[in-house]
């Protein structure tokens, strides 16, 4: 059975992050993220794009843009980052 054309390849085990580690990172960001959504978005970019390189800049910007369309953009961007870092990718 073939995969659908929009399905992205699964990440190798070395690139995946555990749910506990992901929770710890978001807990840290939430604990020090004073100043509203844009401050939290900047912390998420530093942590997931620059430091850990779990997302490309383009993927992160897609998540932030999607989050802004849907409403509470920092929360929605967090859901997007969590999904992408656990293997789901933007087609």
Beta strands, then each sheet from edge to edge (+ up, - down):
end
